[in-house]
Amino acid sequence: MMNIWLRTLAWKLSVALGLIEAPRLQPIPIHSDEQRRLAEQRRR
């Protein structure tokens, strides 16, 4: 348990110092009602 805590601490420290790049989350596409309606029209 202590090993995981130390590894996490070392990772956060190296990200803060800029030694490694933090992972970037991929944006989640949010479909509007208009996009959903057009998609349903294409399916027909």
Contacts in CASP RR format, 6 or more apart in sequence:
PFRMAT RR
TARGET T0000
AUTHOR 0000-0000-0000
METHOD contacts of the structure
MODEL  1
MMNIWLRTLAWKLSVALGLIEAPRLQPIPIHSDEQRRLAEQRRR
11 20 0 8 1.000
14 20 0 8 1.000
15 21 0 8 1.000
15 22 0 8 1.000
31 39 0 8 1.000
END
